[in-house]
Amino acid sequence: MKTVALGGSKIQASQIALGIMRMGNLAQAKCDQALEAALENEINFFDSADIYGRDPEIGRGSSEVHFGQALKDVGVDREKILIQSKGGIFADENDHLTRYEASKEHLLASVDGILKRLGIDYLDFFLIHRLDALVDPEAVAEAFDQLKQSGKVRHFGVSNCHPSQIELLQAASHEPLLVDQLQFGLGHTQMIDEGLNVNRAEADHTNGLMEYLRLHHMTLQTWSPFQYGTFAGTFIDHPDFPELNQELAKLAAKYQVSKNAIALAWILRHPVMPQVLIGTMNPSHLQDSVAGSEVTLTRQEWYDLYLAAGHKLP
Ligand SMILES: NC(=O)c1ccc[n+]([C@@H]2O[C@H](COP(=O)([O-])OP(=O)(O)OC[C@H]3O[C@@H](n4cnc5c(N)ncnc54)[C@H](OP(=O)(O)O)[C@@H]3O)[C@@H](O)[C@H]2O)c1
């Protein structure tokens, strides 16, 4: 497994990381197996969020309870892995997600809840999950300072933020924002479409996000790499994506890996030097996927996959 230096720092994380969003309703033995499979495949980075999982017995945050138990069951050395979580989406007493909240109090309480559920005493990374429209950047900076000084969080970042939002937060904070976590993959190419379709109305606007991350040496963490829609399902072997699957199969045969691995190699080929968050809980899908770290697609293969995913070059 290749590694990536997060946000241009010295922290070396596996290029492919495991997200625990789908652990929430799993039997504990399956969670333990997923963690073991990740470690066996040289994954050293795990992503969570305070809202992941709604097990009927545990409630909101059950993914972190299950992952925390898995850390104990598997006997993981905490210092050998990197754990990240996110906060800033508010769930009310009926467990409805009713607002985004980046107040100092909410962020501090979020981290305390995360550490308790995971059964650990620090997070390597804490990210703002989605930016509160009513954010006070000074309050976020104060929360980050307090979390850093107390030793509860080592590094910070954001998720689903565009360049102006990053600038707004960074202008108030001494803590460098090292990562931005965004949906990007063959099913979500907006950050590429924009650059390839300048002056064309059909391009979605991300305000030059990809170029911004490169210029500022921030790590792009890509979520849901196999999904189409937000969480509609995977495009791998899906009958609605025949051309994409044909192209994935062709390259999988050439490189002697799975279609999952090629879909990840497509993301990893981008010079932004991303880190990919996969969410499989199936050890064999996980093993199939990590081979993507070893494949370097040619420029033409990268474009062929982009076109097969349903895009045109103007
Ligand atoms: N920042 C954000 O707003 C945000 C939002 C969403 C997610 N995330 C992060 O991103 C992580 C990954 O998200 P994700 O789970 O949606 O990613 P994903 O890896 O694209 O999707 C995983 C799903 O695809 C299935 N799958 C994978 N390969 C397959 C194959 N060959 N055939 C059939 N099914 C296959 C998996 O099923 P099996 O388990 O059966 O393999 C699982 O249900 C999350 O855990 C979370 O950490 C962040």
The ligand as an SDF file (V2000), in Angstrom:
LIG
                    3D

 48 52  0  0  0  0  0  0  0  0999 V2000
  -17.8090   13.6220    4.3970 N   0  0  0  0  0  0  0  0  0  0  0  0
  -18.9540   13.1280    4.0270 C   0  0  0  0  0  0  0  0  0  0  0  0
  -19.9370   13.8710    3.8680 O   0  0  0  0  0  0  0  0  0  0  0  0
  -19.0860   11.6470    3.7820 C   0  0  0  0  0  0  0  0  0  0  0  0
  -20.2680   11.1450    3.2460 C   0  0  0  0  0  0  0  0  0  0  0  0
  -20.3560    9.7750    3.0370 C   0  0  0  0  0  0  0  0  0  0  0  0
  -19.3020    8.9380    3.3480 C   0  0  0  0  0  0  0  0  0  0  0  0
  -18.1650    9.4620    3.8890 N   0  0  0  0  0  0  0  0  0  0  0  0
  -17.0250    8.5790    4.2630 C   0  0  0  0  0  0  0  0  0  0  0  0
  -16.6900    7.7600    3.1560 O   0  0  0  0  0  0  0  0  0  0  0  0
  -16.6570    6.3950    3.5730 C   0  0  0  0  0  0  0  0  0  0  0  0
  -16.9550    5.5000    2.4090 C   0  0  0  0  0  0  0  0  0  0  0  0
  -18.3110    5.7220    1.9530 O   0  0  0  0  0  0  0  0  0  0  0  0
  -19.1350    4.5550    1.2510 P   0  0  0  0  0  0  0  0  0  0  0  0
  -19.2800    3.4220    2.1780 O   0  0  0  0  0  0  0  0  0  0  0  0
  -20.3540    5.1430    0.6430 O   0  0  0  0  0  0  0  0  0  0  0  0
  -18.0710    4.1620    0.0990 O   0  0  0  0  0  0  0  0  0  0  0  0
  -18.0120    3.0570   -1.0220 P   0  0  0  0  0  0  0  0  0  0  0  0
  -16.7650    2.2610   -0.7770 O   0  0  0  0  0  0  0  0  0  0  0  0
  -18.1490    3.7400   -2.3410 O   0  0  0  0  0  0  0  0  0  0  0  0
  -19.2880    2.1530   -0.8430 O   0  0  0  0  0  0  0  0  0  0  0  0
  -19.3190    1.0220   -0.0200 C   0  0  0  0  0  0  0  0  0  0  0  0
  -20.5200    0.2000   -0.4180 C   0  0  0  0  0  0  0  0  0  0  0  0
  -20.2940   -0.3440   -1.7300 O   0  0  0  0  0  0  0  0  0  0  0  0
  -20.4310   -1.7540   -1.6700 C   0  0  0  0  0  0  0  0  0  0  0  0
  -19.4820   -2.3620   -2.6020 N   0  0  0  0  0  0  0  0  0  0  0  0
  -18.1640   -2.0950   -2.7460 C   0  0  0  0  0  0  0  0  0  0  0  0
  -17.6440   -2.8590   -3.7370 N   0  0  0  0  0  0  0  0  0  0  0  0
  -18.6420   -3.6150   -4.2180 C   0  0  0  0  0  0  0  0  0  0  0  0
  -18.7340   -4.6090   -5.2510 C   0  0  0  0  0  0  0  0  0  0  0  0
  -17.6980   -4.9720   -5.9890 N   0  0  0  0  0  0  0  0  0  0  0  0
  -19.9490   -5.1750   -5.4660 N   0  0  0  0  0  0  0  0  0  0  0  0
  -21.0270   -4.8420   -4.7230 C   0  0  0  0  0  0  0  0  0  0  0  0
  -20.9980   -3.9140   -3.7290 N   0  0  0  0  0  0  0  0  0  0  0  0
  -19.8150   -3.3070   -3.4790 C   0  0  0  0  0  0  0  0  0  0  0  0
  -20.1310   -2.1260   -0.2440 C   0  0  0  0  0  0  0  0  0  0  0  0
  -20.7660   -3.3450    0.0720 O   0  0  0  0  0  0  0  0  0  0  0  0
  -19.9570   -4.4830    0.9050 P   0  0  0  0  0  0  0  0  0  0  0  0
  -19.8190   -3.9680    2.2970 O   0  0  0  0  0  0  0  0  0  0  0  0
  -20.8300   -5.6580    0.7770 O   0  0  0  0  0  0  0  0  0  0  0  0
  -18.6380   -4.6310    0.2060 O   0  0  0  0  0  0  0  0  0  0  0  0
  -20.7530   -0.9710    0.5200 C   0  0  0  0  0  0  0  0  0  0  0  0
  -22.1520   -1.1460    0.6640 O   0  0  0  0  0  0  0  0  0  0  0  0
  -17.6530    6.3490    4.7270 C   0  0  0  0  0  0  0  0  0  0  0  0
  -17.4620    5.2370    5.5720 O   0  0  0  0  0  0  0  0  0  0  0  0
  -17.3450    7.6470    5.4200 C   0  0  0  0  0  0  0  0  0  0  0  0
  -16.2020    7.4750    6.2260 O   0  0  0  0  0  0  0  0  0  0  0  0
  -18.0350   10.8050    4.0980 C   0  0  0  0  0  0  0  0  0  0  0  0
  1  2  1  0
  2  3  2  0
  2  4  1  0
  4  5  1  0
  4 48  2  0
  5  6  2  0
  6  7  1  0
  7  8  2  0
  8  9  1  0
  8 48  1  0
  9 10  1  0
  9 46  1  0
 10 11  1  0
 11 12  1  0
 11 44  1  0
 12 13  1  0
 13 14  1  0
 14 15  2  0
 14 16  1  0
 14 17  1  0
 17 18  1  0
 18 19  2  0
 18 20  1  0
 18 21  1  0
 21 22  1  0
 22 23  1  0
 23 24  1  0
 23 42  1  0
 24 25  1  0
 25 26  1  0
 25 36  1  0
 26 27  1  0
 26 35  1  0
 27 28  2  0
 28 29  1  0
 29 30  1  0
 29 35  2  0
 30 31  1  0
 30 32  2  0
 32 33  1  0
 33 34  2  0
 34 35  1  0
 36 37  1  0
 36 42  1  0
 37 38  1  0
 38 39  2  0
 38 40  1  0
 38 41  1  0
 42 43  1  0
 44 45  1  0
 44 46  1  0
 46 47  1  0
M  CHG  2   8   1  16  -1
M  END
$$$$
